[in-house]
C-alpha cells in the first residue's frame, strides 16, 4: 500500500490540490527555515523533511509514483519495480527488464500492458529514463535541492514613523501586495533609537523562492517624521525653550518635556537668548549603549505690544545698567 508520510509531513490530505500543497509548504518553510532558527538543529531537520516531501508532491510525475509505490520508488534502480537480484528486473508474471524497455508483464487483472504508456514514455523510452530523475532526487536530492536552495527575491518597502516612535521604539504597520496581487498588512517592530534612513530586515516576508526555494526577505527603509519642537543630533536631542524676560534675568525653574517625562530645568539668573542648558541622559536611549543628552536652548520672548509704563521701566533699567558700566552687548561685534 502506498505511504502517507509525505502528506502527513506537509499536513495535507492525499487528494490535496497543487495550490494546497504549495500553500502548506510556504507556511512550514517559514516556520522551520534554518535562517530563522540558526541554533535549532531540530528546526533544520524538520525543514529538510518538509523540503523532501514538497520535492515529491509538487511534481506530478513523482507524486503519481509515490501514490502507487510509496517512498520505495526512490530506491528503484533502472527498472519499474524493486530489484530482486543481479539479473534482469522483474515485477510482474511474464514481464522482465532487459536493458532497453519493458517486454511484457501482466497487471493485476492478468492483461498485458505497456509501462511506457503508463509513465508517459514515447517510443524508445525506458524505466531507466523515467527513474533517472528520481534516482538523482533520492541521492541526496542534489539537483532539486540546489535549485530549491535559491532564495526568493527580496521585497523593498518604505515606512514613515512619528519622531517619538523613532526615539522610544514601538510598532508600525504597512500594506504590501503579495506575489498574487493580494494586499497584506505587515506589522513592524521599531527599535528604540532608530535613525532616519536605516533599514529593517524581516526574514521570510519576501517573495517565495523558485521551485519551492527559501522565501526572500522584506527590507524596510525607515523615514522619521519631523517634530514641531525637537530635533535630533545622533543620540542627543535639542529643543528651544521659551522664557520670559523676568525668568531669564532673575532665574527660574521651568518645565521641559523629555522622552522620559517632564523635568524641571533651572535657568540661571542673567541667562541670554541662545544659551544652551544640558540635561544629561534625557536624550535618545537606545537598547544598547549610553543614553544621549537633551540640550535646551533658551529663547527670551518679548511681548509684541508693550504699554507705556512698561516702556518706562525698561528704559530705567537700561540706564541703570549703563550707569554701572555694564558692557554694551555689541561691544565686540566687528568684521
HELIX and SHEET records of a PDB file:
HELIX    1   1 UNK A    5  UNK A   10  1                                   6    
HELIX    2   2 UNK A   18  UNK A   32  1                                  15    
HELIX    3   3 UNK A   41  UNK A   57  1                                  17    
HELIX    4   4 UNK A   60  UNK A   69  1                                  10    
HELIX    5   5 UNK A   70  UNK A   75  5                                   6    
HELIX    6   6 UNK A  115  UNK A  118  1                                   4    
HELIX    7   7 UNK A  127  UNK A  138  1                                  12    
HELIX    8   8 UNK A  142  UNK A  148  1                                   7    
HELIX    9   9 UNK A  163  UNK A  168  1                                   6    
HELIX   10  10 UNK A  210  UNK A  212  5                                   3    
HELIX   11  11 UNK A  245  UNK A  250  1                                   6    
HELIX   12  12 UNK A  308  UNK A  323  1                                  16    
SHEET    1   A 3 UNK A 155  UNK A 161  0                                        
SHEET    2   A 3 UNK A 218  UNK A 224  1                                        
SHEET    3   A 3 UNK A 199  UNK A 202 -1                                        
SHEET    1   B 2 UNK A 170  UNK A 177  0                                        
SHEET    2   B 2 UNK A 183  UNK A 190 -1                                        
SHEET    1   C 4 UNK A 230  UNK A 233  0                                        
SHEET    2   C 4 UNK A 236  UNK A 243 -1                                        
SHEET    3   C 4 UNK A 294  UNK A 300  1                                        
SHEET    4   C 4 UNK A 276  UNK A 279 -1                                        
SHEET    1   D 2 UNK A 252  UNK A 256  0                                        
SHEET    2   D 2 UNK A 263  UNK A 267 -1                                        
END                                                                             
